[in-house]
Amino acid sequence: MSDAEPINWDHLKSRQPSEADRKALQQELVERAVAVKRDSWDEYREAWASGDIAGVAYLLQDTEMLEELGEQEGSVLMVFAGSLYGFNGARKDIEAGLVGTQAWFAEARKQLDARGSGA
């Protein structure tokens, strides 16, 4: 048995991402989706973490990539809920059916569609 102190996760439970944090994450996700549409997944499979790939795949509604990763849409949404709202906020969004996280992705899709139409 180790003498190491147990890990304390309390600092993560109280983390509250700001609206600016959510917007920055959304912008990054949209930029990555634009890159995949332009270059294909081959350019990014090894460069990005699997969670990042899953988020982009969900945004692009790429069920084949999600399947390849072994990810379900619900698990992607739950992970992103934590990034968007922090631990306590994510719990509330999960209990509400992930409506906030789904709305965030819907807005990201609008931005992606606007980029695709040249707007």
A tleap script that builds the chain and sets N, CA, C and O, in Angstrom:
source leaprc.protein.ff14SB
mol = sequence {
  NMET SER ASP ALA GLU PRO ILE ASN TRP ASP
  HIE LEU LYS SER ARG GLN PRO SER GLU ALA
  ASP ARG LYS ALA LEU GLN GLN GLU LEU VAL
  GLU ARG ALA VAL ALA VAL LYS ARG ASP SER
  TRP ASP GLU TYR ARG GLU ALA TRP ALA SER
  GLY ASP ILE ALA GLY VAL ALA TYR LEU LEU
  GLN ASP THR GLU MET LEU GLU GLU LEU GLY
  GLU GLN GLU GLY SER VAL LEU MET VAL PHE
  ALA GLY SER LEU TYR GLY PHE ASN GLY ALA
  ARG LYS ASP ILE GLU ALA GLY LEU VAL GLY
  THR GLN ALA TRP PHE ALA GLU ALA ARG LYS
  GLN LEU ASP ALA ARG GLY SER GLY CALA
}
set mol.1.N position { 0.830 -1.175 0.000 }
set mol.1.CA position { 0.000 0.000 0.000 }
set mol.1.C position { 0.881 1.247 0.000 }
set mol.1.O position { 1.902 1.296 0.687 }
set mol.2.N position { 0.490 2.226 -0.753 }
set mol.2.CA position { 1.268 3.443 -0.906 }
set mol.2.C position { 0.988 4.418 0.237 }
set mol.2.O position { -0.099 4.439 0.814 }
set mol.3.N position { 2.012 5.227 0.545 }
set mol.3.CA position { 1.857 6.275 1.555 }
set mol.3.C position { 1.366 7.578 0.927 }
set mol.3.O position { 1.237 8.590 1.616 }
set mol.4.N position { 1.098 7.556 -0.354 }
set mol.4.CA position { 0.667 8.774 -1.049 }
set mol.4.C position { -0.691 9.231 -0.527 }
set mol.4.O position { -1.551 8.428 -0.165 }
set mol.5.N position { -0.848 10.549 -0.505 }
set mol.5.CA position { -2.122 11.135 -0.101 }
set mol.5.C position { -3.184 10.831 -1.155 }
set mol.5.O position { -2.880 10.803 -2.347 }
set mol.6.N position { -4.411 10.604 -0.732 }
set mol.6.CA position { -5.467 10.397 -1.715 }
set mol.6.C position { -5.670 11.665 -2.551 }
set mol.6.O position { -5.475 12.782 -2.071 }
set mol.7.N position { -6.057 11.467 -3.787 }
set mol.7.CA position { -6.286 12.600 -4.679 }
set mol.7.C position { -7.548 13.325 -4.248 }
set mol.7.O position { -8.572 12.698 -3.975 }
set mol.8.N position { -7.471 14.627 -4.187 }
set mol.8.CA position { -8.612 15.457 -3.831 }
set mol.8.C position { -9.135 16.124 -5.103 }
set mol.8.O position { -8.430 16.905 -5.742 }
set mol.9.N position { -10.368 15.809 -5.456 }
set mol.9.CA position { -10.968 16.324 -6.682 }
set mol.9.C position { -11.870 17.531 -6.439 }
set mol.9.O position { -12.532 17.995 -7.368 }
set mol.10.N position { -11.912 18.042 -5.228 }
set mol.10.CA position { -12.831 19.125 -4.890 }
set mol.10.C position { -12.651 20.361 -5.773 }
set mol.10.O position { -13.624 21.046 -6.091 }
set mol.11.N position { -11.414 20.646 -6.167 }
set mol.11.CA position { -11.189 21.843 -6.990 }
set mol.11.C position { -11.883 21.725 -8.345 }
set mol.11.O position { -12.250 22.739 -8.938 }
set mol.12.N position { -12.067 20.511 -8.837 }
set mol.12.CA position { -12.766 20.330 -10.103 }
set mol.12.C position { -14.279 20.436 -9.928 }
set mol.12.O position { -14.985 20.882 -10.832 }
set mol.13.N position { -14.765 20.030 -8.778 }
set mol.13.CA position { -16.198 20.094 -8.526 }
set mol.13.C position { -16.702 21.525 -8.494 }
set mol.13.O position { -17.852 21.784 -8.849 }
set mol.14.N position { -15.863 22.451 -8.076 }
set mol.14.CA position { -16.302 23.829 -7.963 }
set mol.14.C position { -15.962 24.662 -9.203 }
set mol.14.O position { -16.332 25.834 -9.275 }
set mol.15.N position { -15.272 24.078 -10.165 }
set mol.15.CA position { -14.896 24.818 -11.376 }
set mol.15.C position { -16.154 25.230 -12.132 }
set mol.15.O position { -17.047 24.414 -12.358 }
set mol.16.N position { -16.217 26.486 -12.515 }
set mol.16.CA position { -17.368 27.034 -13.228 }
set mol.16.C position { -16.879 27.660 -14.530 }
set mol.16.O position { -16.464 28.819 -14.521 }
set mol.17.N position { -16.911 26.936 -15.647 }
set mol.17.CA position { -16.512 27.551 -16.911 }
set mol.17.C position { -17.407 28.754 -17.225 }
set mol.17.O position { -18.611 28.734 -16.972 }
set mol.18.N position { -16.806 29.770 -17.766 }
set mol.18.CA position { -17.548 30.995 -18.087 }
set mol.18.C position { -18.156 30.885 -19.485 }
set mol.18.O position { -17.859 29.960 -20.241 }
set mol.19.N position { -19.004 31.841 -19.800 }
set mol.19.CA position { -19.565 31.903 -21.152 }
set mol.19.C position { -18.441 32.064 -22.177 }
set mol.19.O position { -18.510 31.498 -23.268 }
set mol.20.N position { -17.419 32.826 -21.832 }
set mol.20.CA position { -16.262 32.992 -22.722 }
set mol.20.C position { -15.548 31.651 -22.936 }
set mol.20.O position { -15.112 31.353 -24.048 }
set mol.21.N position { -15.427 30.842 -21.875 }
set mol.21.CA position { -14.821 29.509 -22.003 }
set mol.21.C position { -15.636 28.642 -22.958 }
set mol.21.O position { -15.080 27.944 -23.807 }
set mol.22.N position { -16.970 28.693 -22.809 }
set mol.22.CA position { -17.846 27.883 -23.671 }
set mol.22.C position { -17.749 28.333 -25.129 }
set mol.22.O position { -17.719 27.506 -26.040 }
set mol.23.N position { -17.701 29.644 -25.340 }
set mol.23.CA position { -17.585 30.186 -26.703 }
set mol.23.C position { -16.253 29.786 -27.327 }
set mol.23.O position { -16.201 29.426 -28.503 }
set mol.24.N position { -15.184 29.846 -26.549 }
set mol.24.CA position { -13.862 29.466 -27.061 }
set mol.24.C position { -13.833 27.993 -27.440 }
set mol.24.O position { -13.278 27.630 -28.477 }
set mol.25.N position { -14.426 27.143 -26.607 }
set mol.25.CA position { -14.486 25.718 -26.914 }
set mol.25.C position { -15.315 25.478 -28.170 }
set mol.25.O position { -14.956 24.655 -29.012 }
set mol.26.N position { -16.412 26.195 -28.289 }
set mol.26.CA position { -17.277 26.057 -29.459 }
set mol.26.C position { -16.528 26.474 -30.725 }
set mol.26.O position { -16.596 25.789 -31.745 }
set mol.27.N position { -15.820 27.590 -30.655 }
set mol.27.CA position { -15.052 28.073 -31.805 }
set mol.27.C position { -13.989 27.050 -32.213 }
set mol.27.O position { -13.802 26.773 -33.398 }
set mol.28.N position { -13.299 26.494 -31.218 }
set mol.28.CA position { -12.273 25.493 -31.502 }
set mol.28.C position { -12.883 24.254 -32.161 }
set mol.28.O position { -12.318 23.712 -33.111 }
set mol.29.N position { -14.021 23.814 -31.661 }
set mol.29.CA position { -14.686 22.638 -32.225 }
set mol.29.C position { -15.130 22.895 -33.664 }
set mol.29.O position { -14.973 22.032 -34.528 }
set mol.30.N position { -15.680 24.073 -33.919 }
set mol.30.CA position { -16.112 24.425 -35.273 }
set mol.30.C position { -14.898 24.483 -36.202 }
set mol.30.O position { -14.960 23.984 -37.326 }
set mol.31.N position { -13.808 25.081 -35.752 }
set mol.31.CA position { -12.594 25.151 -36.574 }
set mol.31.C position { -12.076 23.755 -36.912 }
set mol.31.O position { -11.653 23.498 -38.040 }
set mol.32.N position { -12.112 22.866 -35.940 }
set mol.32.CA position { -11.663 21.496 -36.188 }
set mol.32.C position { -12.587 20.786 -37.173 }
set mol.32.O position { -12.124 20.031 -38.028 }
set mol.33.N position { -13.886 21.026 -37.056 }
set mol.33.CA position { -14.834 20.413 -37.985 }
set mol.33.C position { -14.610 20.931 -39.406 }
set mol.33.O position { -14.678 20.165 -40.368 }
set mol.34.N position { -14.347 22.218 -39.535 }
set mol.34.CA position { -14.035 22.801 -40.849 }
set mol.34.C position { -12.786 22.119 -41.421 }
set mol.34.O position { -12.743 21.779 -42.603 }
set mol.35.N position { -11.785 21.927 -40.581 }
set mol.35.CA position { -10.544 21.283 -41.024 }
set mol.35.C position { -10.796 19.854 -41.497 }
set mol.35.O position { -10.238 19.428 -42.509 }
set mol.36.N position { -11.630 19.115 -40.774 }
set mol.36.CA position { -11.937 17.729 -41.170 }
set mol.36.C position { -12.690 17.716 -42.492 }
set mol.36.O position { -12.406 16.893 -43.363 }
set mol.37.N position { -13.644 18.621 -42.646 }
set mol.37.CA position { -14.390 18.685 -43.904 }
set mol.37.C position { -13.458 19.012 -45.071 }
set mol.37.O position { -13.639 18.508 -46.179 }
set mol.38.N position { -12.477 19.844 -44.815 }
set mol.38.CA position { -11.543 20.256 -45.857 }
set mol.38.C position { -10.499 19.171 -46.156 }
set mol.38.O position { -10.204 18.892 -47.318 }
set mol.39.N position { -9.940 18.561 -45.096 }
set mol.39.CA position { -8.768 17.689 -45.244 }
set mol.39.C position { -9.037 16.206 -45.060 }
set mol.39.O position { -8.205 15.389 -45.453 }
set mol.40.N position { -10.145 15.834 -44.490 }
set mol.40.CA position { -10.517 14.461 -44.113 }
set mol.40.C position { -9.950 14.111 -42.740 }
set mol.40.O position { -9.080 14.801 -42.207 }
set mol.41.N position { -10.464 13.032 -42.193 }
set mol.41.CA position { -10.043 12.590 -40.862 }
set mol.41.C position { -8.583 12.159 -40.825 }
set mol.41.O position { -7.935 12.252 -39.782 }
set mol.42.N position { -8.065 11.691 -41.949 }
set mol.42.CA position { -6.707 11.150 -41.968 }
set mol.42.C position { -5.669 12.126 -41.438 }
set mol.42.O position { -4.671 11.719 -40.844 }
set mol.43.N position { -5.904 13.399 -41.650 }
set mol.43.CA position { -4.958 14.419 -41.194 }
set mol.43.C position { -4.917 14.552 -39.671 }
set mol.43.O position { -3.938 15.052 -39.118 }
set mol.44.N position { -5.976 14.107 -38.994 }
set mol.44.CA position { -6.130 14.447 -37.575 }
set mol.44.C position { -6.254 13.257 -36.631 }
set mol.44.O position { -6.208 13.433 -35.414 }
set mol.45.N position { -6.408 12.062 -37.163 }
set mol.45.CA position { -6.593 10.878 -36.297 }
set mol.45.C position { -5.503 10.726 -35.243 }
set mol.45.O position { -5.785 10.418 -34.085 }
set mol.46.N position { -4.275 10.942 -35.647 }
set mol.46.CA position { -3.157 10.760 -34.714 }
set mol.46.C position { -2.814 12.042 -33.965 }
set mol.46.O position { -2.145 11.990 -32.933 }
set mol.47.N position { -3.259 13.187 -34.463 }
set mol.47.CA position { -2.885 14.465 -33.870 }
set mol.47.C position { -3.802 14.867 -32.712 }
set mol.47.O position { -3.366 15.554 -31.789 }
set mol.48.N position { -5.060 14.446 -32.756 }
set mol.48.CA position { -6.028 14.866 -31.747 }
set mol.48.C position { -6.336 13.720 -30.791 }
set mol.48.O position { -6.255 12.548 -31.159 }
set mol.49.N position { -6.685 14.073 -29.574 }
set mol.49.CA position { -7.120 13.076 -28.587 }
set mol.49.C position { -8.456 12.492 -29.023 }
set mol.49.O position { -9.222 13.141 -29.736 }
set mol.50.N position { -8.731 11.278 -28.599 }
set mol.50.CA position { -9.967 10.603 -29.017 }
set mol.50.C position { -11.213 11.373 -28.571 }
set mol.50.O position { -12.222 11.359 -29.276 }
set mol.51.N position { -11.164 12.033 -27.436 }
set mol.51.CA position { -12.306 12.832 -26.984 }
set mol.51.C position { -12.566 14.016 -27.895 }
set mol.51.O position { -13.715 14.382 -28.142 }
set mol.52.N position { -11.482 14.620 -28.399 }
set mol.52.CA position { -11.633 15.723 -29.343 }
set mol.52.C position { -12.213 15.228 -30.661 }
set mol.52.O position { -13.075 15.874 -31.256 }
set mol.53.N position { -11.735 14.087 -31.103 }
set mol.53.CA position { -12.258 13.497 -32.339 }
set mol.53.C position { -13.742 13.178 -32.171 }
set mol.53.O position { -14.542 13.426 -33.073 }
set mol.54.N position { -14.105 12.629 -31.018 }
set mol.54.CA position { -15.510 12.286 -30.770 }
set mol.54.C position { -16.389 13.531 -30.799 }
set mol.54.O position { -17.488 13.495 -31.351 }
set mol.55.N position { -15.924 14.624 -30.215 }
set mol.55.CA position { -16.693 15.862 -30.228 }
set mol.55.C position { -16.889 16.399 -31.637 }
set mol.55.O position { -17.982 16.843 -31.991 }
set mol.56.N position { -15.838 16.360 -32.438 }
set mol.56.CA position { -15.941 16.814 -33.828 }
set mol.56.C position { -16.853 15.877 -34.615 }
set mol.56.O position { -17.673 16.331 -35.412 }
set mol.57.N position { -16.712 14.580 -34.394 }
set mol.57.CA position { -17.569 13.616 -35.090 }
set mol.57.C position { -19.032 13.833 -34.731 }
set mol.57.O position { -19.901 13.760 -35.600 }
set mol.58.N position { -19.309 14.098 -33.465 }
set mol.58.CA position { -20.684 14.369 -33.063 }
set mol.58.C position { -21.187 15.643 -33.738 }
set mol.58.O position { -22.310 15.681 -34.240 }
set mol.59.N position { -20.362 16.676 -33.749 }
set mol.59.CA position { -20.743 17.926 -34.399 }
set mol.59.C position { -21.047 17.700 -35.881 }
set mol.59.O position { -22.011 18.250 -36.414 }
set mol.60.N position { -20.229 16.898 -36.535 }
set mol.60.CA position { -20.412 16.615 -37.960 }
set mol.60.C position { -21.488 15.555 -38.212 }
set mol.60.O position { -21.817 15.253 -39.359 }
set mol.61.N position { -22.026 14.999 -37.139 }
set mol.61.CA position { -23.013 13.917 -37.225 }
set mol.61.C position { -22.437 12.726 -38.003 }
set mol.61.O position { -23.116 12.091 -38.811 }
set mol.62.N position { -21.166 12.453 -37.726 }
set mol.62.CA position { -20.430 11.370 -38.379 }
set mol.62.C position { -20.543 10.104 -37.522 }
set mol.62.O position { -19.676 9.811 -36.698 }
set mol.63.N position { -21.621 9.372 -37.737 }
set mol.63.CA position { -21.868 8.178 -36.929 }
set mol.63.C position { -20.826 7.089 -37.190 }
set mol.63.O position { -20.542 6.281 -36.306 }
set mol.64.N position { -20.263 7.065 -38.382 }
set mol.64.CA position { -19.218 6.073 -38.676 }
set mol.64.C position { -17.985 6.302 -37.804 }
set mol.64.O position { -17.413 5.350 -37.274 }
set mol.65.N position { -17.580 7.555 -37.657 }
set mol.65.CA position { -16.407 7.840 -36.824 }
set mol.65.C position { -16.717 7.547 -35.364 }
set mol.65.O position { -15.877 6.993 -34.655 }
set mol.66.N position { -17.910 7.911 -34.902 }
set mol.66.CA position { -18.274 7.605 -33.520 }
set mol.66.C position { -18.241 6.096 -33.284 }
set mol.66.O position { -17.773 5.630 -32.245 }
set mol.67.N position { -18.737 5.349 -34.249 }
set mol.67.CA position { -18.716 3.893 -34.128 }
set mol.67.C position { -17.284 3.373 -34.102 }
set mol.67.O position { -16.957 2.486 -33.313 }
set mol.68.N position { -16.440 3.918 -34.955 }
set mol.68.CA position { -15.032 3.514 -34.990 }
set mol.68.C position { -14.356 3.767 -33.641 }
set mol.68.O position { -13.520 2.978 -33.200 }
set mol.69.N position { -14.720 4.861 -32.998 }
set mol.69.CA position { -14.159 5.206 -31.695 }
set mol.69.C position { -14.803 4.419 -30.556 }
set mol.69.O position { -14.292 4.415 -29.436 }
set mol.70.N position { -15.925 3.753 -30.839 }
set mol.70.CA position { -16.651 3.046 -29.793 }
set mol.70.C position { -17.403 4.001 -28.885 }
set mol.70.O position { -17.630 3.701 -27.713 }
set mol.71.N position { -17.790 5.149 -29.420 }
set mol.71.CA position { -18.486 6.179 -28.646 }
set mol.71.C position { -19.965 6.209 -28.994 }
set mol.71.O position { -20.357 6.011 -30.144 }
set mol.72.N position { -20.767 6.458 -27.985 }
set mol.72.CA position { -22.193 6.687 -28.162 }
set mol.72.C position { -22.432 8.192 -28.082 }
set mol.72.O position { -21.685 8.910 -27.417 }
set mol.73.N position { -23.458 8.659 -28.751 }
set mol.73.CA position { -23.758 10.092 -28.715 }
set mol.73.C position { -23.948 10.583 -27.278 }
set mol.73.O position { -23.481 11.665 -26.920 }
set mol.74.N position { -24.625 9.796 -26.470 }
set mol.74.CA position { -24.868 10.191 -25.083 }
set mol.74.C position { -23.595 10.362 -24.285 }
set mol.74.O position { -23.500 11.274 -23.464 }
set mol.75.N position { -22.618 9.506 -24.509 }
set mol.75.CA position { -21.366 9.634 -23.765 }
set mol.75.C position { -20.601 10.877 -24.201 }
set mol.75.O position { -19.967 11.531 -23.373 }
set mol.76.N position { -20.651 11.214 -25.488 }
set mol.76.CA position { -20.003 12.435 -25.971 }
set mol.76.C position { -20.658 13.647 -25.310 }
set mol.76.O position { -19.971 14.559 -24.850 }
set mol.77.N position { -21.975 13.649 -25.268 }
set mol.77.CA position { -22.691 14.761 -24.659 }
set mol.77.C position { -22.355 14.891 -23.174 }
set mol.77.O position { -22.178 16.004 -22.679 }
set mol.78.N position { -22.265 13.782 -22.465 }
set mol.78.CA position { -21.956 13.848 -21.035 }
set mol.78.C position { -20.558 14.401 -20.791 }
set mol.78.O position { -20.358 15.195 -19.872 }
set mol.79.N position { -19.595 13.992 -21.600 }
set mol.79.CA position { -18.236 14.512 -21.451 }
set mol.79.C position { -18.221 16.012 -21.711 }
set mol.79.O position { -17.618 16.776 -20.959 }
set mol.80.N position { -18.888 16.424 -22.778 }
set mol.80.CA position { -18.897 17.851 -23.098 }
set mol.80.C position { -19.680 18.652 -22.059 }
set mol.80.O position { -19.358 19.816 -21.819 }
set mol.81.N position { -20.680 18.068 -21.449 }
set mol.81.CA position { -21.406 18.768 -20.383 }
set mol.81.C position { -20.444 19.165 -19.274 }
set mol.81.O position { -20.528 20.269 -18.737 }
set mol.82.N position { -19.540 18.272 -18.934 }
set mol.82.CA position { -18.545 18.584 -17.907 }
set mol.82.C position { -17.636 19.728 -18.326 }
set mol.82.O position { -17.311 20.594 -17.514 }
set mol.83.N position { -17.224 19.737 -19.589 }
set mol.83.CA position { -16.366 20.810 -20.083 }
set mol.83.C position { -17.102 22.143 -20.147 }
set mol.83.O position { -16.510 23.201 -19.935 }
set mol.84.N position { -18.386 22.081 -20.437 }
set mol.84.CA position { -19.176 23.301 -20.602 }
set mol.84.C position { -19.629 23.912 -19.286 }
set mol.84.O position { -19.656 25.134 -19.133 }
set mol.85.N position { -19.987 23.050 -18.333 }
set mol.85.CA position { -20.653 23.551 -17.123 }
set mol.85.C position { -19.951 23.188 -15.824 }
set mol.85.O position { -20.415 23.581 -14.754 }
set mol.86.N position { -18.861 22.460 -15.882 }
set mol.86.CA position { -18.208 22.008 -14.667 }
set mol.86.C position { -18.969 20.839 -14.056 }
set mol.86.O position { -20.023 20.445 -14.556 }
set mol.87.N position { -18.439 20.294 -12.989 }
set mol.87.CA position { -18.987 19.082 -12.384 }
set mol.87.C position { -20.434 19.251 -11.952 }
set mol.87.O position { -21.301 18.479 -12.360 }
set mol.88.N position { -20.693 20.245 -11.138 }
set mol.88.CA position { -22.046 20.426 -10.606 }
set mol.88.C position { -23.028 20.831 -11.693 }
set mol.88.O position { -24.157 20.339 -11.722 }
set mol.89.N position { -22.614 21.718 -12.585 }
set mol.89.CA position { -23.477 22.136 -13.680 }
set mol.89.C position { -23.775 20.997 -14.633 }
set mol.89.O position { -24.889 20.882 -15.143 }
set mol.90.N position { -22.782 20.153 -14.874 }
set mol.90.CA position { -22.986 18.997 -15.753 }
set mol.90.C position { -24.002 18.036 -15.148 }
set mol.90.O position { -24.854 17.504 -15.858 }
set mol.91.N position { -23.916 17.814 -13.850 }
set mol.91.CA position { -24.892 16.936 -13.194 }
set mol.91.C position { -26.307 17.446 -13.418 }
set mol.91.O position { -27.219 16.669 -13.698 }
set mol.92.N position { -26.484 18.757 -13.291 }
set mol.92.CA position { -27.809 19.344 -13.501 }
set mol.92.C position { -28.247 19.194 -14.949 }
set mol.92.O position { -29.410 18.892 -15.215 }
set mol.93.N position { -27.320 19.403 -15.898 }
set mol.93.CA position { -27.677 19.278 -17.310 }
set mol.93.C position { -27.992 17.822 -17.658 }
set mol.93.O position { -28.898 17.559 -18.448 }
set mol.94.N position { -27.265 16.893 -17.085 }
set mol.94.CA position { -27.534 15.468 -17.320 }
set mol.94.C position { -28.916 15.109 -16.780 }
set mol.94.O position { -29.689 14.423 -17.450 }
set mol.95.N position { -29.228 15.571 -15.569 }
set mol.95.CA position { -30.544 15.300 -14.979 }
set mol.95.C position { -31.669 15.896 -15.818 }
set mol.95.O position { -32.777 15.359 -15.845 }
set mol.96.N position { -31.386 17.013 -16.507 }
set mol.96.CA position { -32.389 17.674 -17.344 }
set mol.96.C position { -32.448 17.089 -18.758 }
set mol.96.O position { -33.211 17.566 -19.598 }
set mol.97.N position { -31.644 16.058 -19.017 }
set mol.97.CA position { -31.646 15.434 -20.343 }
set mol.97.C position { -30.627 16.027 -21.303 }
set mol.97.O position { -30.754 15.882 -22.519 }
set mol.98.N position { -29.612 16.698 -20.755 }
set mol.98.CA position { -28.529 17.299 -21.538 }
set mol.98.C position { -29.015 18.352 -22.523 }
set mol.98.O position { -28.428 18.532 -23.590 }
set mol.99.N position { -30.088 19.046 -22.163 }
set mol.99.CA position { -30.655 20.040 -23.075 }
set mol.99.C position { -29.700 21.206 -23.324 }
set mol.99.O position { -29.634 21.711 -24.444 }
set mol.100.N position { -28.968 21.638 -22.315 }
set mol.100.CA position { -28.013 22.728 -22.496 }
set mol.100.C position { -26.876 22.331 -23.413 }
set mol.100.O position { -26.469 23.101 -24.283 }
set mol.101.N position { -26.370 21.137 -23.219 }
set mol.101.CA position { -25.270 20.655 -24.047 }
set mol.101.C position { -25.731 20.441 -25.484 }
set mol.101.O position { -25.011 20.772 -26.426 }
set mol.102.N position { -26.921 19.893 -25.650 }
set mol.102.CA position { -27.449 19.709 -27.009 }
set mol.102.C position { -27.669 21.052 -27.697 }
set mol.102.O position { -27.410 21.181 -28.893 }
set mol.103.N position { -28.139 22.043 -26.963 }
set mol.103.CA position { -28.335 23.381 -27.539 }
set mol.103.C position { -26.996 23.993 -27.937 }
set mol.103.O position { -26.897 24.667 -28.962 }
set mol.104.N position { -25.975 23.760 -27.132 }
set mol.104.CA position { -24.638 24.257 -27.436 }
set mol.104.C position { -24.135 23.647 -28.742 }
set mol.104.O position { -23.585 24.354 -29.586 }
set mol.105.N position { -24.320 22.348 -28.912 }
set mol.105.CA position { -23.919 21.690 -30.166 }
set mol.105.C position { -24.775 22.182 -31.335 }
set mol.105.O position { -24.261 22.340 -32.442 }
set mol.106.N position { -26.055 22.424 -31.114 }
set mol.106.CA position { -26.924 22.940 -32.188 }
set mol.106.C position { -26.414 24.303 -32.659 }
set mol.106.O position { -26.383 24.575 -33.859 }
set mol.107.N position { -26.021 25.144 -31.729 }
set mol.107.CA position { -25.459 26.447 -32.092 }
set mol.107.C position { -24.145 26.272 -32.856 }
set mol.107.O position { -23.889 26.983 -33.827 }
set mol.108.N position { -23.319 25.330 -32.417 }
set mol.108.CA position { -22.058 25.059 -33.126 }
set mol.108.C position { -22.347 24.586 -34.555 }
set mol.108.O position { -21.624 24.952 -35.482 }
set mol.109.N position { -23.391 23.781 -34.738 }
set mol.109.CA position { -23.753 23.321 -36.088 }
set mol.109.C position { -24.205 24.486 -36.967 }
set mol.109.O position { -23.897 24.528 -38.158 }
set mol.110.N position { -24.931 25.426 -36.377 }
set mol.110.CA position { -25.332 26.621 -37.131 }
set mol.110.C position { -24.097 27.387 -37.597 }
set mol.110.O position { -24.028 27.833 -38.742 }
set mol.111.N position { -23.128 27.534 -36.702 }
set mol.111.CA position { -21.904 28.228 -37.073 }
set mol.111.C position { -21.152 27.479 -38.174 }
set mol.111.O position { -20.627 28.087 -39.108 }
set mol.112.N position { -21.109 26.171 -38.051 }
set mol.112.CA position { -20.444 25.346 -39.061 }
set mol.112.C position { -21.152 25.457 -40.404 }
set mol.112.O position { -20.506 25.602 -41.442 }
set mol.113.N position { -22.475 25.388 -40.382 }
set mol.113.CA position { -23.251 25.530 -41.621 }
set mol.113.C position { -23.021 26.898 -42.263 }
set mol.113.O position { -22.900 27.004 -43.484 }
set mol.114.N position { -22.963 27.937 -41.444 }
set mol.114.CA position { -22.710 29.288 -41.959 }
set mol.114.C position { -21.332 29.379 -42.598 }
set mol.114.O position { -21.157 30.060 -43.609 }
set mol.115.N position { -20.366 28.703 -42.020 }
set mol.115.CA position { -19.011 28.686 -42.585 }
set mol.115.C position { -19.005 27.954 -43.922 }
set mol.115.O position { -18.286 28.330 -44.847 }
set mol.116.N position { -19.819 26.901 -44.009 }
set mol.116.CA position { -19.876 26.117 -45.239 }
set mol.116.C position { -20.562 26.859 -46.383 }
set mol.116.O position { -20.287 26.596 -47.554 }
set mol.117.N position { -21.458 27.791 -46.038 }
set mol.117.CA position { -22.170 28.543 -47.070 }
set mol.117.C position { -21.443 29.821 -47.432 }
set mol.117.O position { -21.925 30.611 -48.244 }
set mol.118.N position { -20.264 30.027 -46.820 }
set mol.118.CA position { -19.484 31.200 -47.134 }
set mol.118.C position { -19.876 32.432 -46.359 }
set mol.118.O position { -19.389 33.526 -46.644 }
set mol.119.N position { -20.754 32.272 -45.380 }
set mol.119.CA position { -21.193 33.430 -44.582 }
set mol.119.C position { -20.140 33.865 -43.598 }
set mol.119.O position { -20.349 34.821 -42.852 }
savepdb mol mol.pdb
quit
